[in-house]
Amino acid sequence: MRQRVGEQLGRLEEYGTLLPEVGAAIRAALLAAPLPLQLEAELAEAYRRLAQSTGRSDPDVAVRSSATAEDLPEASFAGQQETFLNVRGIPALLDACRRCYASPFTDRAIDYRRRLGYDQLAVALSVGVQLMVRSDLGSARVAFTLDTETGYPDVVLISAAWGLGETVVGGQVDPDEYLLYKPLLDAGAARVPLLRASVGAKRRKAVDDERGSTRIVDATADERAARVLDETDLDALGRWAVAVERHYGCPIDLEWAKDGRTGALFLVQARPETVQSRRSGAVLRHYRVTGTGERLVDGLAVGQAVGRGPVCALSAPDEIARFPEGAVLVTTITDPDWEPLMKRASAIVTDHGGRTSHAAIVSRELGAPAVIGTGRATRVLTNGQEATVSCAEGEQGHVYAGRVDWEETQTDLGALLRTRTRVILNLADPAAAFRWWQLPADGVGLARTEFVVAHQVRIHPMALVHPERLSPRTGGPSTPSPTAGPTAPSTSSTGSPRELPRSSPPAAPTR
């Protein structure tokens, strides 16, 4: 088999055979080959033991692949190898394992290794079989042990949505986001150090169906309005993230899931964070939009750069032939099949998704500015029109009409002289502290309280002093009541900097 795979790869390198043809031939050969008899017997016996321990005849399991060239400290692309969920029965388990072993030779995986110069035949792959966490009845997604946009290392960023996590990584929903202050987590603070909590739309969720696969359904109105994670969950995930990072000695990207039947919380995968942690802190790059233009759409800013070019709106990745190099890619969502096309884009704009969606993860890896979750980019932006995509103006990204001017400055932080006088920063927008954390400053001397109230708290100070004077939404002044809507003190979705009560988290799960 190794010789047959090598011959196919040789066709690709020596004769310029199309990548899809070579990839399909290799995968077909691997899927047709049976697993070694001893391995089949060991898999069957292990599955029977799992069934016995759970008291179920055919427990549903997740069959997850992990390759040596997928999640490295220096390189990682989302979705390189396959994972199969809701696998039931020994025949289905053996088939899923075969498909995992074939997945290093998907077109995108072969292309990825060629670009990075890896030996195609030197890649090892393991397959892990885990009891399914019924997150389709609960919630799931990821946690990062740094800020994904600025690389600020003292926070844990958690995203969360109802149901299986595939809707978040696929960009189909806008998830909740929670930002925790890591030093207090590490010190075992008595309260949850929540810096920010943002409630996402979460309009849809992925759930299991009767056939053993998944389907997308609408979330209820209560689910859309509610926070996915409570204080106990946040405390547990935050402290686990700190412990995993300490164990591996590098920033970590974690996947978690919560079982809706039992309420148990699990970490199901950990891998190195490979974008911000690889960037050199010696050079600070700053982008600034200097021109003006009509603002067409807004969304979450991924990265801090600016890109521009003609708009090319696509509905599927197989339309790559009509995508010109350097164009602005506009689409609803992306998945791993879009990666060859995304590498050709000067910027990326999507209708749906959050900071941990596939489009956001790959855009960071490529260094391309991306505006994610605009809600309407595919309706507003038209093919061929010139557009400028700016992620250099804070947490919100903007798409401007035309070729708006911008400038980039680079500062060598290592060349800056230390001054005898302490240099401290004055900040208006608190989010700027994350952008400027690498500066050799001695701290913050002034934080503009009125900007903190206006942009973070978003409640009039007198409404907090005298909540009893507020009128309901249905009558009187337009100020909402303290119990109505996301701007009320008790349900603020913007999450003013504060700590929440801490209760005992669930014990870390064992597999």
GIWORA-V516140 format. One record per residue. N is the residue number from 1. OMEGA is omega in degrees with one decimal (none if undefined). D_FIRST is the distance of its C-alpha to the first C-alpha in whole Angstrom. Layout:
BEGIN
n->(N:N)
omega->(OMEGA:OMEGA)
d_first->(D_FIRST:D_FIRST)
END
This chain:
BEGIN
n->(1:2:3:4:5:6:7:8:9:10:11:12:13:14:15:16:17:18:19:20:21:22:23:24:25:26:27:28:29:30:31:32:33:34:35:36:37:38:39:40:41:42:43:44:45:46:47:48:49:50:51:52:53:54:55:56:57:58:59:60:61:62:63:64:65:66:67:68:69:70:71:72:73:74:75:76:77:78:79:80:81:82:83:84:85:86:87:88:89:90:91:92:93:94:95:96:97:98:99:100:101:102:103:104:105:106:107:108:109:110:111:112:113:114:115:116:117:118:119:120:121:122:123:124:125:126:127:128:129:130:131:132:133:134:135:136:137:138:139:140:141:142:143:144:145:146:147:148:149:150:151:152:153:154:155:156:157:158:159:160:161:162:163:164:165:166:167:168:169:170:171:172:173:174:175:176:177:178:179:180:181:182:183:184:185:186:187:188:189:190:191:192:193:194:195:196:197:198:199:200:201:202:203:204:205:206:207:208:209:210:211:212:213:214:215:216:217:218:219:220:221:222:223:224:225:226:227:228:229:230:231:232:233:234:235:236:237:238:239:240:241:242:243:244:245:246:247:248:249:250:251:252:253:254:255:256:257:258:259:260:261:262:263:264:265:266:267:268:269:270:271:272:273:274:275:276:277:278:279:280:281:282:283:284:285:286:287:288:289:290:291:292:293:294:295:296:297:298:299:300:301:302:303:304:305:306:307:308:309:310:311:312:313:314:315:316:317:318:319:320:321:322:323:324:325:326:327:328:329:330:331:332:333:334:335:336:337:338:339:340:341:342:343:344:345:346:347:348:349:350:351:352:353:354:355:356:357:358:359:360:361:362:363:364:365:366:367:368:369:370:371:372:373:374:375:376:377:378:379:380:381:382:383:384:385:386:387:388:389:390:391:392:393:394:395:396:397:398:399:400:401:402:403:404:405:406:407:408:409:410:411:412:413:414:415:416:417:418:419:420:421:422:423:424:425:426:427:428:429:430:431:432:433:434:435:436:437:438:439:440:441:442:443:444:445:446:447:448:449:450:451:452:453:454:455:456:457:458:459:460:461:462:463:464:465:466:467:468:469:470:471:472:473:474:475:476:477:478:479:480:481:482:483:484:485:486:487:488:489:490:491:492:493:494:495:496:497:498:499:500:501:502:503:504:505:506:507:508:509:510:511)
omega->(179.7:-179.8:-180.0:177.8:179.3:179.3:178.3:178.6:176.4:175.6:-178.4:-175.0:-171.9:-172.3:178.4:177.3:-178.2:-178.8:-179.3:-179.5:-179.8:-179.7:-179.6:-179.8:-179.7:-178.5:179.5:-180.0:-178.7:-179.0:179.5:-177.5:177.9:172.8:175.4:-175.3:-179.8:178.5:177.9:-179.3:-179.8:177.6:-179.7:-179.7:179.1:178.8:178.0:178.1:177.6:178.9:-179.8:-177.8:-179.5:-178.7:179.7:-175.2:-179.7:-179.1:177.2:-175.3:170.7:178.0:-169.4:178.4:176.8:-176.5:-177.0:179.1:-178.0:-173.6:178.2:176.8:-176.9:-178.0:177.2:174.3:-178.1:171.7:-178.2:-178.7:-170.6:169.3:-179.0:-176.1:175.5:178.3:-177.1:176.4:-176.2:178.2:179.4:177.7:-179.4:178.4:179.4:177.9:177.4:-179.3:174.8:-179.1:176.8:-171.6:172.9:-178.1:164.9:-177.8:-176.8:-179.8:177.0:180.0:179.8:-178.8:176.9:-178.7:-176.5:176.5:179.4:173.6:-175.6:-176.2:-179.5:-177.2:175.8:-178.8:173.9:177.7:176.7:178.4:-176.4:172.3:-177.4:169.3:-176.5:177.5:173.7:174.9:-178.2:-176.1:-177.7:161.1:-165.9:172.9:176.5:-179.9:169.7:176.1:-171.4:-177.6:-174.5:-176.1:-179.7:-167.7:-170.9:178.1:168.9:-179.9:-177.6:171.7:-172.4:174.8:178.0:176.7:-179.6:-174.6:-174.3:179.8:-179.7:-179.1:176.6:178.0:-176.5:177.8:173.4:-170.9:165.5:172.9:179.6:-179.5:-177.8:-179.1:-170.0:-178.7:178.6:173.6:-177.2:-178.6:179.8:-178.6:-177.0:-179.2:-178.8:-176.2:-177.0:177.6:-176.5:173.0:179.7:-179.8:179.6:-176.7:176.0:-174.1:-176.1:176.9:178.0:-179.6:175.0:171.4:-173.7:-176.5:178.5:176.2:-179.1:175.6:-179.5:178.4:177.4:172.8:178.1:178.8:178.6:179.4:179.6:-175.1:-172.4:169.2:-179.1:-173.9:175.3:-174.9:-179.7:179.3:-179.2:179.2:-179.3:-178.3:179.5:-178.7:175.4:-180.0:177.8:-178.9:179.4:177.8:179.0:-179.3:-175.8:177.2:178.0:176.7:-169.8:171.8:-174.8:167.7:-179.5:177.6:177.8:-179.1:-177.5:179.1:-173.7:-174.7:-179.2:-178.0:-176.4:162.5:-175.7:178.1:175.0:177.0:-179.5:168.3:-166.6:-178.7:-177.7:-176.5:179.4:-176.7:-178.9:176.6:-175.7:-177.8:178.1:177.6:-178.6:179.6:-179.8:176.2:-177.3:180.0:179.6:177.9:179.3:179.2:-173.4:178.7:178.0:176.4:177.4:178.2:175.4:-172.3:-178.5:-175.6:178.0:175.5:178.9:-179.3:177.9:178.8:171.4:-178.6:-178.2:177.9:-178.4:-177.4:-180.0:175.1:-175.1:-176.5:-179.4:178.9:-178.6:177.1:176.9:177.7:175.4:-179.8:177.3:179.8:-178.9:177.3:174.3:171.5:-175.0:179.4:179.8:-168.8:177.5:179.1:-178.1:179.9:-178.6:-172.8:172.6:178.5:-175.3:179.4:178.7:175.9:-172.0:175.1:177.3:-175.4:178.3:174.5:179.4:-178.4:-179.6:-177.5:-176.6:177.3:176.9:-179.7:-178.2:-176.3:-179.3:175.9:-179.7:173.2:-168.6:173.7:-179.8:-179.3:-173.3:-175.1:-177.6:177.3:-173.2:-175.1:-175.6:-178.5:175.1:-179.4:177.8:-178.7:176.2:-177.7:-175.3:171.4:-173.1:-173.6:177.8:-175.9:179.2:176.8:-176.7:171.9:-177.5:175.0:175.3:-178.7:-178.9:-179.0:175.9:179.8:177.7:175.3:178.8:179.9:176.5:-175.6:179.6:-178.3:-179.4:-179.8:173.9:-178.9:175.9:177.3:177.4:179.2:179.6:-173.2:166.0:-176.8:171.5:177.3:179.9:179.3:179.8:178.4:178.2:-178.2:-172.8:-174.7:-177.6:179.9:179.0:-179.7:-177.3:177.9:179.5:-179.0:-177.6:170.8:-174.0:-174.6:-177.9:177.3:176.2:-179.7:-174.5:-172.1:-176.4:-178.9:177.2:172.9:179.3:-177.0:-178.4:174.8:176.2:179.6:-176.5:179.8:-178.4:-178.9:-177.3:178.7:175.9:178.7:-172.3:-178.7:179.3:-178.9:-176.8:179.1:-177.6:175.9:-177.1:179.4:-176.0:171.1:-172.9:179.5:180.0:-177.6:-174.4:-175.9:-175.2:179.8:-179.9:171.8:176.1:-177.7:-179.7:176.2:178.4:178.4:-178.8:172.6:-172.2:179.9:174.9:179.5:178.1:-175.6:172.7:-178.0:none)
d_first->(0:4:5:5:6:9:10:11:13:14:16:17:19:20:21:22:20:21:19:19:18:15:14:15:12:9:11:12:8:8:11:11:9:11:12:13:16:18:17:18:21:22:21:24:26:26:27:30:31:32:33:36:37:37:39:37:35:32:32:31:28:27:23:23:20:21:18:20:20:22:25:26:30:30:28:27:27:27:25:22:20:20:23:24:27:29:27:28:27:24:22:23:22:18:18:19:17:14:15:16:12:12:15:14:13:17:19:21:19:17:21:22:20:21:24:24:23:20:17:14:11:14:15:15:16:18:19:23:24:28:31:32:35:37:38:38:42:42:41:38:37:37:39:39:41:42:44:41:43:45:43:46:45:48:47:44:44:43:42:42:42:42:39:36:35:33:36:37:34:34:37:39:42:44:43:46:46:47:48:49:51:48:51:53:50:49:53:53:55:57:57:54:54:53:54:53:52:51:50:48:48:45:46:43:41:37:38:36:36:37:33:31:31:33:36:38:42:45:47:50:53:53:50:50:53:52:50:47:47:51:52:50:47:47:49:46:43:45:45:42:41:43:42:38:39:41:38:35:38:37:38:35:34:35:34:36:37:40:40:43:44:44:45:43:41:38:35:32:30:31:30:32:34:33:35:39:38:37:40:42:46:47:48:49:48:51:51:54:55:58:58:59:58:58:56:53:51:51:48:46:46:42:43:46:46:47:45:46:46:46:45:42:41:38:37:33:31:30:33:32:33:37:37:38:38:40:41:42:39:41:39:40:37:33:30:27:26:29:28:28:31:33:32:34:37:40:41:40:42:41:43:42:40:41:41:37:36:33:35:37:34:32:36:36:33:34:38:39:42:41:44:43:44:47:47:48:47:45:49:51:49:48:46:47:50:50:49:49:47:49:47:50:53:52:50:50:49:51:50:53:54:54:53:54:55:53:53:51:52:51:53:52:52:52:55:57:60:61:65:68:68:66:64:63:62:64:62:62:59:58:54:55:55:51:51:53:52:51:54:56:59:61:60:62:66:66:64:66:67:67:64:62:65:64:60:59:61:63:66:69:71:74:72:70:74:75:73:76:77:74:74:72:70:72:75:77:75:72:71:68:69:68:66:65:61:59:62:64:64:62:59:59:55:56:56:59:58:59:58:57:58:55:55:52:49:46:45:41:39:36:33)
END
